[in-house]
Amino acid sequence: MVTGLERAILQKMLFERFIGAKHTSADNIPKGFPKHQRGQAKKALKNLVRQGYITPKATSYGLEVSLNPHRLTEIMQHIKN
């Protein structure tokens, strides 16, 4: 089950087309949310990684994230509902 904040993160990443090989820094994901929700957005991002909707990539300069291309149909279903 995906919460509203997780749905917003998935929607934001899909809109920006961070899918598969195109990554963004995990620090950039909470920036689009109000300041009082940024801590919750970080927790939601970790939860999405645990669920397998977002794939992490460790780099020398930090954690990069992208949507899992194998689960795009599920992600689209969660965004629509």
DRENDO-1510 file (C-alpha; in Angstrom, 1 decimal, always signed):
<recs>
REC; n; res; u; v; w
REC; 1; MET; +0.0; +0.0; +0.0 .
REC; 2; VAL; +1.3; +3.4; -1.0 .
REC; 3; THR; +0.6; +6.5; +1.1 .
REC; 4; GLY; -0.2; +9.9; -0.2 .
REC; 5; LEU; +3.3; +11.2; +0.3 .
REC; 6; GLU; +4.8; +8.2; -1.3 .
REC; 7; ARG; +2.4; +8.7; -4.3 .
REC; 8; ALA; +3.6; +12.3; -4.6 .
REC; 9; ILE; +7.2; +11.1; -4.7 .
REC; 10; LEU; +6.5; +8.6; -7.4 .
REC; 11; GLN; +4.5; +11.1; -9.4 .
REC; 12; LYS; +7.3; +13.7; -9.1 .
REC; 13; MET; +10.0; +11.2; -10.2 .
REC; 14; LEU; +7.8; +10.0; -13.1 .
REC; 15; PHE; +7.1; +13.5; -14.2 .
REC; 16; GLU; +10.9; +14.2; -14.3 .
REC; 17; ARG; +11.5; +10.8; -15.9 .
REC; 18; PHE; +13.9; +9.5; -13.4 .
REC; 19; ILE; +13.5; +6.0; -14.6 .
REC; 20; GLY; +16.2; +3.3; -14.8 .
REC; 21; ALA; +19.5; +4.7; -15.8 .
REC; 22; LYS; +18.5; +8.3; -15.2 .
REC; 23; HIS; +19.1; +9.1; -11.5 .
REC; 24; THR; +18.8; +12.0; -9.1 .
REC; 25; SER; +20.3; +12.6; -5.7 .
REC; 26; ALA; +18.2; +11.3; -2.8 .
REC; 27; ASP; +18.7; +14.7; -1.2 .
REC; 28; ASN; +16.7; +16.4; -4.1 .
REC; 29; ILE; +13.5; +14.4; -3.6 .
REC; 30; PRO; +12.3; +16.2; -0.4 .
REC; 31; LYS; +13.0; +19.7; -1.8 .
REC; 32; GLY; +9.7; +19.9; -3.6 .
REC; 33; PHE; +7.7; +19.5; -0.4 .
REC; 34; PRO; +6.9; +22.0; +2.3 .
REC; 35; LYS; +9.5; +22.3; +5.1 .
REC; 36; HIS; +7.3; +20.6; +7.7 .
REC; 37; GLN; +7.0; +17.5; +5.5 .
REC; 38; ARG; +10.6; +17.0; +4.4 .
REC; 39; GLY; +11.4; +14.6; +7.2 .
REC; 40; GLN; +8.4; +12.5; +6.4 .
REC; 41; ALA; +9.4; +12.6; +2.7 .
REC; 42; LYS; +12.8; +11.2; +3.5 .
REC; 43; LYS; +11.1; +8.3; +5.5 .
REC; 44; ALA; +8.7; +7.8; +2.6 .
REC; 45; LEU; +11.6; +7.6; +0.1 .
REC; 46; LYS; +13.3; +4.9; +2.3 .
REC; 47; ASN; +10.0; +3.0; +2.4 .
REC; 48; LEU; +9.6; +3.1; -1.4 .
REC; 49; VAL; +13.2; +1.7; -1.7 .
REC; 50; ARG; +12.3; -1.1; +0.7 .
REC; 51; GLN; +9.2; -1.9; -1.3 .
REC; 52; GLY; +11.2; -2.0; -4.5 .
REC; 53; TYR; +9.5; +0.9; -6.4 .
REC; 54; ILE; +12.7; +3.0; -6.3 .
REC; 55; THR; +16.2; +1.6; -7.0 .
REC; 56; PRO; +19.1; +3.1; -5.1 .
REC; 57; LYS; +22.6; +3.5; -6.5 .
REC; 58; ALA; +25.5; +4.2; -4.2 .
REC; 59; THR; +28.0; +6.7; -5.6 .
REC; 60; SER; +31.2; +8.3; -4.2 .
REC; 61; TYR; +29.3; +11.5; -3.7 .
REC; 62; GLY; +26.0; +10.2; -2.2 .
REC; 63; LEU; +23.0; +8.1; -2.8 .
REC; 64; GLU; +21.3; +8.4; -6.2 .
REC; 65; VAL; +17.7; +7.1; -6.8 .
REC; 66; SER; +15.5; +6.3; -9.8 .
REC; 67; LEU; +12.2; +4.5; -10.5 .
REC; 68; ASN; +12.4; +0.8; -11.0 .
REC; 69; PRO; +11.7; +0.2; -14.7 .
REC; 70; HIS; +10.4; -3.3; -14.1 .
REC; 71; ARG; +7.6; -2.0; -11.8 .
REC; 72; LEU; +6.4; +0.9; -13.9 .
REC; 73; THR; +3.0; -0.5; -14.5 .
REC; 74; GLU; +2.5; -0.9; -10.7 .
REC; 75; ILE; +3.8; +2.6; -10.2 .
REC; 76; MET; +1.3; +4.0; -12.7 .
REC; 77; GLN; -1.5; +2.1; -11.0 .
REC; 78; HIS; -0.6; +3.6; -7.6 .
REC; 79; ILE; -0.5; +7.1; -9.1 .
REC; 80; LYS; -3.9; +6.8; -10.8 .
REC; 81; ASN; -5.6; +5.5; -7.6 .
</recs>
